Amino acid sequence: MAGVYEEVPLDKMTFDEHELAYTYQCPCGDVFRIFLEELHDGESIAPCDSCTLKLRVLYKPEELPPLPDEPGDLADASAAADD
């Protein structure tokens, strides 16, 4: 694909559990970012947050962590257990 700066395996990227996104350092100093939901939808292109570079993420769907049912589910369950 034209315009892809680099191809990076998913296991070389950093996963942010709060943001549900994978990131990878861009040469411009910012990061390439792709959200877990986008990966589950079959997307593989992670744009940089600051420049025009794009990264292709190499992954197999079975490598992905599951999507949470609702963003607050884990926090709600934890709060209910404390009552």
Secondary structure, 3 states (H helix, E strand, C coil): CCCEEEEEEHHHCEEECCCCEEEEECCCCCEEEEEHHHHHCCCCEEEECCCCCEEEEECCHHHCCCCCCCCCHHHHHHHHHHC
